[in-house]
């Protein structure tokens, strides 16, 4: 009888240890990149632009724009490197995500969030190694960005100048700021 009780106790301890430890690693994806917010403030339209005048990256912190800016400067969410000194073109900072998308696609914050965080999504344009950025990013295309604070941005490209080398990109961005959770 004692052996059965000891075996049952060992089984319960082992089951408790196993149930507390899953074989999968913990998801280290920042929370703002896992899923879009439940609700957003009304969208804001803001002009945007980046250029490749120097070797330094031109960076935008989308959390410091519009009617709900942060009180202190934060991390840039988007960096443009041009093609003078680096080959990265557009990149996101840690905690942010970016994707180049087709014209007229991904028009809601949920759709744009999905495009930025799931680059395999149809309609997301991939920058091929060795491809010229101006072949991918033309007027009408857009950048979908998820910021490190959970804003979603769809930055439409309206102008590429000059169209052949180290262009300046300009356009209008739709910025969705998450509403606070009640």
N, C-alpha and C positions, 0 to 999 in steps of 0.2 A: 504494500500500500504506500509506503514511504517513497519507493522508487517512482510510482506513478505520479505522486504529488510533485516530486522533484522534477520529473520529466515535463509535467504540465507547466510548472513554474518556469523552467528553462525555455519551453516553447513560447510562453507569453512574453518573456523578456526578449527573445529573438525576434518575435513578430513586432514588438514595439520598436525595436531598433531598426528593423528593415522598413517598416512603414514610415518612419521618420526620415529615412535616407533614400531618396530616389536615385536610380542609376543615371539619370540625366543631369547634365551640368546646369547650374542656375543661369537663367537668361540675364545676360549682362547688357542687353539692349536698353538704351535710355528710354524711360517711360514715354516721353513725347514721340518717340519713333515707333512705338508698338501699335498705337491706334490713334485715330483722330479724336479730338475733344468731343464731348457730348453736344456742346452748343458753342456758338461763336457770336461775338458782337457783329453788327452789320458790317459788311466789307467796306474797306477804305481804298480809294484809288490814289496812288502816289506815283509821280514820275520817278524813273530810275535811269541810271546810266553808268557804264564802266568804260575805262580806256586802257590802252597799253602804252602809255607815253614813256614809262621807265621800266626797269627790271623789277621794281617792287610790285607786289600783288596789289590790285585795287580791291578793297574789301568793303562789304556792306553788312551792317548789323541791322537786320530787319526788325529786331525787337526795340529799336530806338527810333521808330518812325510812326507817323500817324497820330491819332487822338489818344492813344494809350501807351506812350513811350515809357521805358524804364527810367528810373531816377538816376542811374549811374551807367556809364558805358559798359557794354558787355562784350562777349566774344563775337567776332564776325561770323555770319552764317554762310556767306558766299564770298569766294575770292576768284578774281579773274587775273590770270597770269599772262595773257596775250601769247605771242609766239616769239618774242624777242629773246627771252632768257630762260624760259621754262617750257615744259611740254604739257603741263597739267591742264591748261585752259581754265575751265571752271571747276572749282572744287568746293567741298563743304568742310566746315570745321568739325571738331569732335562734338558730338551731340546734335549735329544738324545733318540734313540729307538734301541732295539736289539731283534733279533729272531734267534733261532736255526733252520736251514733248512736242508732238505734232500740232499744227495749227488747229484751233477750234476744239481741242481735246482737253479733258481734265479741267472742267470749268467750275467745279464745286470744291470746297475745302476737303471733303472726304476723298473725292477722286484725285485731287492734286497730291494729297498726303500719300495715298496709295502709290501713285506714280513715283514719288520721290523715294519711298521706302522699299519699293519692289521693282527694281530696274528691269526685270524680265517681263513686265507688263506690256502687252501689245500697245503700240502707240508711243512708247518711250523710245526716243531716238538714241542710239548708241554711238558714241564717239569712237570710231575704229582707230586702232593704232596706225599712225601715219596719215590719217585722214585730215583734210583741211577743215578747220572749224567752220569756215564760211560755207562749206558744202552741207553742213548739218544745221547750223543755227542761222536761219534766214528770216526776213521779216514775216511775221505771222506765227512763227514757232514761239515757244515760251519755256521758261525755267520754272519748274515746280520746286519749292523749297520748304522744308520743315525746319524751323529754327530750334535752337537749344532751349527755348522757353515755350515751345509748342505752337507758335504762330505758323500759319500756312500761307505761303505767298505764291501767286502765279504771276511771274514777271514776263509779260508779253514783249517780244522784240518787235519794234516798229521801224528801227533804222539801223543799218550796218554801214559804217563809213570809216575808211574806204572799204569797199567790198572784197579786197583781195589780200591785204597784208596788215596784221596787227590792228584789226578794226576796233572802233569804238562802237559799243552797243547802247542803244537808247530805247526806251519804251515806257509803258505804263504798267504798274504792278497793282494787283488786287491783293490786299492784305487782310487776312482773317485772324482776329485775336480771340483766343478762347475766353469764354465767360468763366468767372470763378465758380467752382463747385460749391453748391449750397450745403 
